[in-house]
Every structure is written in structure tokens, then in C-alpha cells.
Amino acid sequence: MKKIILTFIITFLLSSCSTFTITKESLVEQLNKNQNISETSNALSLGTKYYSNNLQKIKCTDKNGKEVYLYTAKNMNFIITKSSTGKNVNLYFDTVYFKNDTLFGLKSRILGGKMNVPINDVSKIVIQTETKRFDNVTVSIK
């Protein structure tokens, strides 16, 4: 019975998440243009401060290849695949910022775990979120 309940919970959690992709070039451009790095704290972090990018939305691509503006949420993550190792680095979306050709971010807002990934070592970026708040990107022809 425990296995059935655990399987149900895991399936529910995985199916409730949405994934989007973004190129490293687009991420760097959007961070350079829109990030407003400031110190932030979280009630669960017991007063520990961390840096936040303060982005409200990000342009990315949905599973159908359509460009969308995805609005940020507390549990959004970047899943960054490193080309040197093929391993994934999971970072909270709001903690990721770009400085000196390197992405910085936290694995956990409570425990910290600051990570840095040189942009040249990034092969793939996926955004994972529980929210489905996004707008379609419209192209105007002049």
C-alpha cells in the first residue's frame, strides 16, 4: 500500500510541473538587461540573506516550440546541464544572476549551496515550474 501511495505522489508531483527551455545566449541577454541584483531574505531561511535577480518574467520556449513570457514563481528552477561533465545543476530561478561570464545561484534558499557555472560550460538550460502563468510572445510586423 505504501508503494502505491508513494508512486501516486511522485507521479502527481512530476506531472504537475511544466518545463520550458531557454538558450544560454537568451538567458545572458535577459539577465544583463533586466536583472536587478539585491539582497533578499526568506522567512524559512531564518534571516539568512541571499542575492536575488528580481526578474518578473522571462522569455523562453514551451514544449511545442512556441515563445512565451513565463512569470516567475517561488519554486521555479533552472536545470543547467554542464558540457564538461554532462551533469545537471539545479538552481532556484530567483537566485540566478550573471556576472563576469559566470552564472551564480543557490541550490537551496534555506541551506545555501551557492554554485557557479561558467557560461561556456553550459550546454542546456531547462526551466521547471509548478505554475502555468505565461503570455504568448507576439511579433508585430511593421
Backbone as CSV, one residue per row, in Angstrom:
resi,resn,N_x,N_y,N_z,CA_x,CA_y,CA_z,C_x,C_y,C_z
1,MET,0.820,-1.198,0.000,0.000,0.000,0.000,0.862,1.260,0.000
2,LYS,1.963,1.227,0.789,2.854,2.389,0.837,3.465,2.676,-0.524
3,LYS,3.807,1.607,-1.264,4.392,1.789,-2.597,3.400,2.468,-3.543
4,ILE,2.146,2.070,-3.452,1.119,2.653,-4.320,0.943,4.135,-4.010
5,ILE,0.879,4.479,-2.746,0.718,5.879,-2.343,1.936,6.697,-2.771
6,LEU,3.141,6.171,-2.549,4.367,6.873,-2.936,4.429,7.061,-4.443
7,THR,4.069,6.033,-5.199,4.056,6.132,-6.662,3.069,7.194,-7.118
8,PHE,1.899,7.228,-6.501,0.886,8.230,-6.841,1.398,9.639,-6.570
9,ILE,2.001,9.844,-5.410,2.512,11.173,-5.043,3.600,11.617,-6.011
10,ILE,4.542,10.743,-6.310,5.638,11.099,-7.237,5.077,11.405,-8.622
11,THR,4.159,10.579,-9.098,3.552,10.814,-10.416,2.822,12.146,-10.448
12,PHE,2.074,12.454,-9.384,1.342,13.720,-9.308,2.301,14.903,-9.330
13,LEU,3.370,14.826,-8.553,4.320,15.937,-8.491,5.011,16.146,-9.824
14,LEU,5.408,15.060,-10.474,6.101,15.199,-11.752,5.162,15.683,-12.850
15,SER,3.919,15.244,-12.824,3.002,15.645,-13.888,2.492,17.070,-13.692
16,SER,2.594,17.596,-12.477,2.096,18.944,-12.239,3.122,20.011,-12.608
17,CYS,4.331,19.612,-12.937,5.376,20.570,-13.311,5.368,20.796,-14.820
18,SER,5.690,22.000,-15.209,5.855,22.333,-16.614,7.315,22.652,-16.862
19,THR,7.773,22.351,-18.050,9.162,22.672,-18.387,9.200,23.561,-19.624
20,PHE,10.168,24.445,-19.618,10.409,25.374,-20.705,11.912,25.368,-20.969
21,THR,12.322,25.776,-22.138,13.755,25.846,-22.440,14.141,27.275,-22.794
22,ILE,15.426,27.528,-22.638,15.976,28.836,-22.986,17.430,28.620,-23.402
23,THR,17.873,29.359,-24.403,19.275,29.250,-24.807,20.134,30.036,-23.824
24,LYS,21.389,29.664,-23.732,22.266,30.403,-22.819,22.446,31.842,-23.290
25,GLU,22.443,32.058,-24.608,22.582,33.414,-25.135,21.391,34.285,-24.726
26,SER,20.190,33.715,-24.834,18.990,34.462,-24.453,18.967,34.729,-22.950
27,LEU,19.361,33.744,-22.151,19.393,33.936,-20.707,20.363,35.048,-20.327
28,VAL,21.559,35.014,-20.891,22.558,36.039,-20.583,22.056,37.414,-21.003
29,GLU,21.471,37.507,-22.196,20.954,38.793,-22.681,19.865,39.327,-21.747
30,GLN,18.933,38.463,-21.348,17.839,38.907,-20.487,18.327,39.266,-19.085
31,LEU,19.272,38.501,-18.557,19.817,38.838,-17.246,20.590,40.153,-17.303
32,ASN,21.431,40.319,-18.321,22.190,41.573,-18.443,21.268,42.782,-18.551
33,LYS,20.158,42.604,-19.233,19.242,43.711,-19.481,18.297,43.962,-18.302
34,ASN,17.853,42.896,-17.621,16.755,43.036,-16.665,17.071,42.699,-15.210
35,GLN,18.210,42.055,-14.940,18.455,41.695,-13.544,18.728,42.939,-12.711
36,ASN,18.208,42.919,-11.512,18.399,43.998,-10.552,18.801,43.312,-9.247
37,ILE,20.071,42.970,-9.141,20.569,42.143,-8.046,20.460,42.893,-6.723
38,SER,19.802,42.225,-5.762,19.698,42.808,-4.430,19.694,41.684,-3.400
39,GLU,20.031,42.042,-2.156,19.989,41.064,-1.078,18.550,40.852,-0.653
40,THR,18.183,39.598,-0.468,16.830,39.228,-0.104,16.912,38.196,1.015
41,SER,15.865,38.119,1.811,15.802,37.039,2.792,14.437,36.378,2.690
42,ASN,14.360,35.200,3.220,13.176,34.375,3.137,12.811,33.971,4.559
43,ALA,11.543,33.930,4.885,11.125,33.571,6.249,11.668,32.207,6.662
44,LEU,11.733,31.277,5.711,12.237,29.939,6.025,13.757,29.887,6.165
45,SER,14.439,30.903,5.651,15.906,30.887,5.694,16.451,31.414,7.011
46,LEU,15.563,31.668,7.965,15.959,32.121,9.304,16.837,33.369,9.263
47,GLY,16.471,34.292,8.383,17.195,35.550,8.308,18.431,35.533,7.429
48,THR,18.811,34.363,6.920,19.961,34.294,6.025,19.645,35.046,4.744
49,LYS,20.550,35.876,4.314,20.338,36.669,3.106,20.981,35.989,1.911
50,TYR,20.375,36.206,0.758,20.914,35.697,-0.495,20.640,36.740,-1.568
51,TYR,21.353,36.626,-2.684,21.163,37.567,-3.782,20.017,37.098,-4.676
52,SER,19.205,38.057,-5.108,18.079,37.775,-5.981,18.205,38.618,-7.248
53,ASN,17.751,38.053,-8.377,17.819,38.785,-9.651,16.619,39.705,-9.845
54,ASN,15.536,39.511,-9.082,14.324,40.328,-9.137,13.628,40.355,-10.500
55,LEU,13.799,39.304,-11.296,13.092,39.225,-12.577,11.619,38.935,-12.329
56,GLN,10.760,39.541,-13.119,9.322,39.300,-13.020,8.854,38.278,-14.052
57,LYS,9.523,38.246,-15.205,9.188,37.289,-16.254,10.418,37.049,-17.116
58,ILE,10.377,35.960,-17.857,11.499,35.616,-18.725,10.955,35.022,-20.023
59,LYS,11.575,35.383,-21.119,11.169,34.870,-22.425,11.847,33.518,-22.631
60,CYS,11.045,32.491,-22.928,11.577,31.148,-23.135,10.689,30.417,-24.143
61,THR,10.916,29.131,-24.313,10.187,28.335,-25.295,9.453,27.198,-24.592
62,ASP,8.173,26.997,-24.938,7.417,25.900,-24.324,7.701,24.584,-25.044
63,LYS,7.048,23.511,-24.610,7.318,22.183,-25.171,6.917,22.048,-26.635
64,ASN,6.086,22.979,-27.135,5.669,22.961,-28.539,6.532,23.862,-29.417
65,GLY,7.569,24.457,-28.836,8.453,25.330,-29.596,7.950,26.754,-29.724
66,LYS,6.916,27.109,-28.976,6.320,28.445,-29.031,6.993,29.345,-27.993
67,GLU,7.350,30.556,-28.392,7.965,31.502,-27.463,6.909,32.086,-26.541
68,VAL,7.234,32.128,-25.248,6.314,32.659,-24.242,7.100,33.489,-23.234
69,TYR,6.389,34.375,-22.549,6.926,35.063,-21.380,6.416,34.309,-20.165
70,LEU,7.312,33.706,-19.427,6.963,32.939,-18.243,7.131,33.820,-17.018
71,TYR,6.072,33.922,-16.217,6.135,34.734,-14.999,6.756,33.914,-13.878
72,THR,7.562,34.563,-13.074,8.303,33.864,-12.034,7.393,33.404,-10.899
73,ALA,7.845,32.350,-10.228,7.154,31.790,-9.069,8.223,31.309,-8.089
74,LYS,7.847,31.146,-6.837,8.814,30.794,-5.794,9.548,29.483,-6.044
75,ASN,8.888,28.492,-6.609,9.527,27.192,-6.775,10.031,26.917,-8.188
76,MET,10.291,27.970,-8.952,10.873,27.791,-10.286,12.350,27.465,-10.145
77,ASN,12.814,26.563,-11.006,14.220,26.173,-11.001,14.809,26.232,-12.392
78,PHE,16.081,26.557,-12.439,16.864,26.358,-13.647,17.541,25.008,-13.494
79,ILE,17.441,24.188,-14.505,18.205,22.942,-14.547,19.245,23.163,-15.641
80,ILE,20.481,23.352,-15.220,21.566,23.692,-16.135,22.441,22.456,-16.344
81,THR,22.582,22.047,-17.595,23.436,20.908,-17.919,24.820,21.432,-18.284
82,LYS,25.825,20.901,-17.585,27.206,21.317,-17.831,27.805,20.471,-18.949
83,SER,28.441,21.125,-19.934,29.052,20.385,-21.037,30.269,19.592,-20.594
84,SER,30.990,20.068,-19.598,32.225,19.388,-19.177,31.956,18.040,-18.504
85,THR,30.820,17.924,-17.800,30.540,16.692,-17.060,29.253,16.005,-17.497
86,GLY,28.369,16.740,-18.168,27.064,16.195,-18.536,26.094,16.173,-17.371
87,LYS,26.533,16.634,-16.204,25.683,16.628,-15.012,24.829,17.882,-14.953
88,ASN,23.692,17.760,-14.260,22.768,18.878,-14.083,23.038,19.601,-12.773
89,VAL,22.886,20.911,-12.815,22.939,21.752,-11.629,21.568,22.401,-11.512
90,ASN,20.888,22.191,-10.387,19.571,22.788,-10.150,19.730,24.020,-9.288
91,LEU,19.231,25.160,-9.780,19.332,26.424,-9.055,17.966,27.097,-9.011
92,TYR,17.629,27.676,-7.853,16.381,28.428,-7.767,16.439,29.609,-8.728
93,PHE,15.365,29.771,-9.495,15.279,30.788,-10.537,15.639,32.179,-10.036
94,ASP,15.037,32.596,-8.917,15.222,33.973,-8.463,16.623,34.241,-7.924
95,THR,17.407,33.188,-7.679,18.757,33.385,-7.141,19.829,33.418,-8.221
96,VAL,19.447,33.168,-9.471,20.427,33.111,-10.563,20.689,34.509,-11.103
97,TYR,21.964,34.851,-11.167,22.364,36.116,-11.782,23.640,35.889,-12.570
98,PHE,23.923,36.815,-13.478,25.065,36.693,-14.385,26.065,37.789,-14.095
99,LYS,27.334,37.387,-13.930,28.392,38.350,-13.659,29.722,37.762,-14.133
100,ASN,30.501,38.543,-14.861,31.837,38.144,-15.311,31.844,36.784,-16.011
101,ASP,30.972,36.595,-16.993,30.895,35.365,-17.791,30.537,34.124,-16.991
102,THR,29.886,34.301,-15.838,29.531,33.171,-14.979,28.113,33.345,-14.444
103,LEU,27.369,32.229,-14.400,26.065,32.202,-13.747,26.265,31.805,-12.291
104,PHE,25.635,32.519,-11.383,25.689,32.221,-9.959,24.265,31.944,-9.488
105,GLY,24.116,31.082,-8.493,22.798,30.804,-7.944,22.877,29.858,-6.769
106,LEU,21.722,29.637,-6.142,21.645,28.778,-4.957,20.884,27.495,-5.243
107,LYS,21.376,26.401,-4.660,20.673,25.129,-4.712,19.532,25.111,-3.706
108,SER,19.663,25.900,-2.634,18.655,25.962,-1.587,18.664,27.352,-0.973
109,ARG,17.473,27.932,-0.750,17.412,29.230,-0.087,17.653,29.088,1.409
110,ILE,17.352,27.926,1.963,17.493,27.718,3.402,18.933,27.342,3.760
111,LEU,19.478,26.356,3.054,20.816,25.860,3.378,21.935,26.535,2.591
112,GLY,21.576,27.326,1.603,22.590,27.981,0.783,23.024,27.070,-0.349
113,GLY,24.304,26.805,-0.416,24.815,25.970,-1.502,25.030,26.761,-2.767
114,LYS,25.735,27.886,-2.634,25.991,28.744,-3.793,26.806,27.978,-4.831
115,MET,26.343,28.033,-6.052,27.011,27.373,-7.174,27.363,28.424,-8.210
116,ASN,28.393,28.144,-8.973,28.686,28.978,-10.124,29.008,28.086,-11.305
117,VAL,28.554,28.517,-12.475,28.760,27.767,-13.711,29.229,28.756,-14.772
118,PRO,30.464,28.590,-15.258,30.909,29.454,-16.356,29.966,29.287,-17.552
119,ILE,29.593,30.367,-18.176,28.623,30.310,-19.271,29.129,29.426,-20.415
120,ASN,30.438,29.342,-20.597,30.992,28.491,-21.652,30.837,27.011,-21.344
121,ASP,30.502,26.659,-20.102,30.326,25.265,-19.701,28.855,24.857,-19.699
122,VAL,27.977,25.708,-20.196,26.543,25.413,-20.223,26.176,24.837,-21.582
123,SER,25.569,23.640,-21.569,25.127,23.056,-22.836,23.611,23.130,-23.019
124,LYS,22.867,23.174,-21.905,21.407,23.197,-21.995,20.834,23.829,-20.735
125,ILE,19.721,24.574,-20.904,19.032,25.170,-19.758,17.539,24.872,-19.879
126,VAL,17.003,24.280,-18.828,15.575,23.993,-18.741,15.037,24.747,-17.536
127,ILE,13.865,25.337,-17.684,13.187,25.991,-16.563,12.037,25.081,-16.155
128,GLN,12.014,24.718,-14.884,10.952,23.858,-14.370,10.113,24.661,-13.383
129,THR,8.788,24.583,-13.530,7.910,25.369,-12.674,6.603,24.638,-12.409
130,GLU,6.011,24.942,-11.278,4.700,24.402,-10.942,3.603,25.295,-11.509
131,THR,3.928,26.541,-11.761,2.935,27.490,-12.254,2.792,27.365,-13.763
132,LYS,1.665,27.800,-14.238,1.453,27.821,-15.686,1.094,29.240,-16.120
133,ARG,1.646,30.225,-15.412,1.391,31.631,-15.729,2.353,32.104,-16.805
134,PHE,1.845,32.289,-18.014,2.685,32.804,-19.081,1.825,33.521,-20.105
135,ASP,2.471,34.363,-20.887,1.830,35.057,-22.010,2.537,34.653,-23.279
136,ASN,1.782,34.582,-24.368,2.396,34.303,-25.662,3.185,35.523,-26.115
137,VAL,4.289,35.274,-26.773,5.087,36.346,-27.341,4.493,36.650,-28.716
138,THR,4.095,37.888,-28.910,3.531,38.267,-30.210,4.570,39.061,-30.982
139,VAL,4.601,38.823,-32.257,5.547,39.512,-33.137,4.756,40.496,-33.979
140,SER,5.142,41.754,-33.934,4.458,42.743,-34.753,5.277,43.010,-36.001
141,ILE,4.614,43.046,-37.122,5.277,43.312,-38.407,5.003,44.761,-38.770
142,LYS,6.078,45.475,-39.045,5.935,46.902,-39.386,6.084,47.108,-40.870
